[in-house]
């Protein structure tokens, strides 16, 4: 059953604005993003926003509100009906030697070094912006605002940190925030593996959904999300006093 909780104005909303800026996903386009900063956001508040197409980084929540483009589509995986394919089971077996820990988000020199290594690889292969090491920005984006629902899953090969998967565990599902990993382990398919582990975790916890965030056709970094079926797509851009409607795709 979809959450019908209606969002209400809270004293914890410190700042709210809309910014017009270059598009993050389609080169040459511009985008208008609605931002709000929410300190001490509750689990139910967070899930109500996620169900309406918002995303979280730290204490900041955002969603696109572009008037001339609807390329950003919010997707969620139907965990209850998801069956691992033969190739996905092979990836899970291939990584059975890895050790993982789940905990509240943190930051260390290992985090920052891995974050830099991952973005340097993406800069070279996907023309992402040049990587920068900024502990203050990392803290603001990936550590702050986790409340009692935000976690990081750390993956180790022996004693070496090779992947960090940031997630929110909510009442009905897991919101997939951000994952970065060591590109020196291409045979492990770490990007796919960490998402498959999210699905496995959701199944163990009895949760219904993996909230994948935005799929954008033509954006190489986001098109992979269409490969995980069955899934549902959010219809339109529901406001805070509207019940979100999702359809199967």
C-alpha positions in Angstrom: 0.0 0.0 0.0 1.3 3.4 -0.9 1.9 5.9 1.9 -0.8 8.5 2.0 0.9 10.6 4.6 0.7 14.3 3.7 3.7 16.5 4.2 3.3 19.4 6.6 5.4 22.5 7.1 7.8 22.0 9.9 10.0 24.2 12.0 12.9 21.9 11.0 12.8 23.3 7.4 15.5 25.8 7.7 15.8 26.9 4.0 13.7 26.3 0.9 14.5 27.6 -2.6 14.4 26.8 -6.3 17.6 27.2 -8.4 18.0 27.4 -12.2 21.3 25.8 -13.2 23.0 23.7 -15.9 21.4 20.2 -16.1 23.3 17.5 -14.3 22.1 14.7 -16.6 21.6 16.0 -20.2 24.4 18.1 -21.7 23.3 21.5 -23.0 20.0 21.5 -21.0 19.2 23.6 -18.0 17.4 22.5 -14.9 15.3 24.0 -12.1 15.8 22.2 -8.8 13.6 22.6 -5.7 15.8 22.4 -2.6 14.9 22.3 1.1 17.2 21.8 4.1 15.6 19.8 6.9 17.4 19.4 10.2 16.3 16.4 12.3 14.1 15.0 9.6 12.1 12.0 10.8 11.9 8.6 9.1 8.3 9.2 8.1 9.0 12.7 6.8 11.9 11.3 4.7 9.8 8.5 3.2 6.9 10.9 2.4 9.4 13.0 0.4 11.0 10.1 -1.3 7.6 8.8 -2.4 7.0 12.2 -4.1 10.2 12.1 -6.1 12.6 13.8 -3.7 16.2 12.8 -3.1 18.4 13.3 0.0 22.0 14.3 0.3 22.8 15.1 4.0 20.2 17.4 5.4 19.3 18.7 1.9 16.3 17.3 0.0 15.8 18.1 -3.7 13.8 17.3 -6.8 13.6 18.6 -10.4 10.7 20.9 -11.2 11.7 21.8 -14.8 8.8 23.2 -16.8 9.9 22.1 -20.2 11.4 18.7 -19.5 10.2 15.6 -17.7 13.2 13.3 -18.5 13.9 12.6 -14.8 11.7 9.6 -13.8 11.6 8.3 -10.2 11.8 4.5 -10.1 11.4 1.9 -7.4 12.1 -1.8 -7.5 9.3 -4.2 -6.5 11.3 -6.2 -4.0 8.6 -8.8 -3.1 8.4 -9.9 -6.8 12.0 -9.5 -7.7 13.8 -12.7 -8.8 17.6 -12.8 -9.2 18.6 -13.7 -12.7 21.3 -16.4 -13.4 23.9 -13.7 -14.0 22.9 -11.8 -10.8 23.2 -15.0 -8.7 26.7 -15.5 -10.3 27.7 -11.9 -9.2 26.5 -12.6 -5.6 28.5 -15.9 -5.5 31.5 -14.2 -7.0 31.6 -11.7 -4.1 30.9 -14.1 -1.3 34.4 -13.7 0.0 33.9 -10.0 0.7 33.2 -8.8 4.3 30.5 -6.2 4.9 29.5 -4.0 7.8 26.5 -1.7 8.1 26.6 1.3 10.4 25.7 5.0 10.7 27.6 7.1 8.1 31.1 8.3 8.9 34.2 9.7 7.2 37.8 8.6 7.3 40.9 8.9 5.2 39.9 5.6 3.6 36.5 7.0 2.6 38.1 10.0 1.0 40.8 8.1 -0.8 38.3 5.7 -2.3 35.9 8.5 -3.2 38.7 10.3 -5.1 39.8 7.0 -6.8 36.2 6.3 -8.0 35.6 9.8 -9.3 38.9 10.0 -11.0 37.9 6.8 -12.9 34.5 8.3 -13.8 36.2 11.5 -14.9 38.3 9.5 -17.3 35.6 7.1 -18.6 32.4 9.2 -18.3 33.7 12.7 -18.4 32.4 13.5 -15.0 33.7 16.7 -13.3 37.3 16.5 -12.1 37.4 14.8 -8.6 38.0 16.9 -5.5 38.8 15.9 -2.0 36.8 18.1 0.3 36.1 16.6 3.8 33.7 19.4 4.6 31.5 18.8 1.5 31.7 15.0 2.1 30.5 15.4 5.7 27.6 17.7 4.5 26.5 15.4 1.7 27.0 11.9 3.0 27.3 12.0 6.8 25.0 14.7 8.1 21.2 14.3 8.2 21.1 10.6 8.6 18.8 10.6 11.6 17.7 7.2 12.7 17.3 5.8 9.2 20.6 6.6 7.3 23.4 4.0 7.0 26.5 3.1 5.1 27.4 -0.4 4.0 31.1 -0.9 3.9 32.6 -3.7 1.8 36.1 -5.0 2.4 38.4 -7.3 0.4 40.5 -8.7 3.3 41.3 -5.5 5.2 40.9 -3.1 2.3 37.8 -0.9 1.9 36.6 -1.3 -1.7 33.0 0.0 -1.7 30.8 2.3 0.3 27.0 2.1 -0.3 24.9 4.9 1.3 21.3 4.0 2.0 18.2 5.1 4.0 16.3 2.2 5.6 12.7 3.5 5.7 9.4 2.0 6.8 8.5 0.4 3.5 11.7 0.3 1.6 15.4 1.2 1.2 16.3 4.5 -0.5 19.5 4.0 -2.6 21.4 7.3 -2.1 24.9 6.9 -3.5 27.5 4.2 -4.0 31.2 4.5 -4.9 33.8 1.7 -5.2 37.3 0.8 -6.2 37.6 0.7 -10.0 40.6 -1.6 -9.7 38.2 -4.6 -9.1 36.3 -4.7 -12.4 35.8 -8.4 -12.3 33.6 -8.0 -9.1 31.0 -5.8 -10.7 30.8 -3.8 -7.5 28.1 -1.4 -8.7 25.7 -4.2 -9.6 26.7 -6.2 -6.5 26.0 -3.5 -4.0 22.5 -3.0 -5.5 21.8 -6.7 -5.4 22.8 -6.7 -1.8 20.4 -3.9 -1.1 17.6 -6.0 -2.6 18.7 -9.0 -0.5 18.7 -6.8 2.6 15.2 -5.5 1.8 14.0 -9.1 1.4 15.4 -10.1 4.8 13.8 -7.1 6.4 10.5 -7.6 4.8 10.5 -4.3 2.9 8.6 -3.7 -0.3 10.8 -1.3 -2.3 14.2 -0.1 -3.4 13.8 3.6 -4.2 16.3 4.0 -7.0 16.0 7.7 -7.6 16.1 9.1 -11.1 16.2 7.3 -14.4 17.1 9.5 -17.4 16.9 8.1 -20.9 20.1 8.9 -22.7 22.2 9.5 -19.5 24.7 6.7 -19.4 25.2 6.9 -15.7 21.5 6.4 -14.9 20.1 4.2 -17.7 21.2 1.0 -15.9 18.2 1.5 -13.5 15.8 0.3 -16.2 17.4 -3.1 -16.1 15.9 -4.0 -12.6 12.4 -5.3 -13.0 9.7 -5.5 -11.9 9.7 -1.8 -11.1 7.3 1.2 -10.8 7.4 4.7 -12.0 6.1 7.8 -10.2 3.4 9.6 -12.1 4.0 13.4 -12.4 5.3 15.5 -9.6 2.9 15.2 -6.7 2.8 18.1 -4.3 3.1 17.7 -0.5 -0.7 17.6 0.0 -1.2 15.0 -2.9 -1.1 11.2 -2.7 1.7 9.9 -4.9 0.7 7.5 -7.6 3.1 4.8 -9.0 2.5 2.6 -12.0 4.1 -0.6 -13.0 6.5 -0.5 -16.0 
